[in-house]
Amino acid sequence: MKNTELHIKKGDHVWVQIYNGRDYSFHPRLAEVIATLHLRISCEVVPYVALRYLDNHSCACVPYEQICGICDKSP
């Protein structure tokens, strides 16, 4: 599920894979990128993305590999 080919930046709209624990599936959710981060976890630097979901404006910080695509902004 690694997406190292995606180059995202602040303000981009992206699709995020969200895990649904009820039926053990993933579904996409649209979000706006607030920032990209590199966090040190267990002596390894891991890329994360801070974002705001567009459906309810909640914020989250997710691993970069959960980003499944970039969405074109509609005018």
C-alpha positions in Angstrom: 0.0 0.0 0.0 3.0 2.3 -0.3 2.5 5.4 -2.4 6.0 6.9 -2.7 5.1 8.2 -6.2 2.5 10.7 -4.8 3.9 14.2 -4.3 1.5 16.0 -2.0 1.7 19.4 -0.5 -0.3 21.7 1.8 -3.7 22.5 0.3 -4.0 19.4 -1.9 -7.2 17.4 -1.7 -6.4 13.7 -1.3 -8.3 10.4 -0.9 -7.5 8.6 2.3 -8.1 4.9 2.9 -10.1 4.5 6.2 -10.5 1.1 7.9 -14.1 0.1 8.8 -14.0 -2.2 11.9 -17.6 -3.2 11.5 -17.2 -5.1 8.2 -13.3 -5.2 8.1 -13.1 -3.2 4.8 -11.5 0.0 3.7 -13.4 3.0 2.1 -12.0 6.2 0.7 -12.6 9.6 2.4 -11.8 13.0 0.9 -9.5 15.3 2.9 -7.4 18.5 2.6 -3.7 18.3 3.4 -2.7 20.6 6.3 1.0 19.5 6.5 3.4 16.7 5.8 5.5 15.4 8.7 8.4 13.0 9.3 8.0 11.3 12.7 10.6 9.2 14.3 9.0 5.9 15.4 11.2 3.1 16.8 14.4 4.6 15.4 12.9 4.9 12.0 11.7 8.1 10.2 8.1 7.6 9.0 6.2 10.0 6.8 2.8 11.2 8.0 0.2 13.6 6.7 -1.8 16.0 8.8 -5.2 16.6 7.2 -8.8 17.9 7.6 -11.6 15.7 6.3 -13.9 17.6 4.0 -17.2 15.8 5.1 -17.1 16.9 8.7 -14.0 19.1 9.1 -12.4 16.8 11.7 -8.6 16.6 11.7 -6.3 13.6 11.8 -2.7 12.6 11.3 -2.3 9.5 9.2 0.6 7.5 7.8 1.5 8.5 4.2 0.8 5.1 2.9 -3.0 5.6 3.7 -3.1 8.3 1.0 -4.5 6.5 -2.1 -4.8 9.4 -4.5 -4.8 13.1 -5.3 -8.1 14.7 -6.3 -8.4 17.7 -8.6 -10.0 20.6 -6.9 -13.4 21.6 -8.4 -13.8 25.4 -9.1 
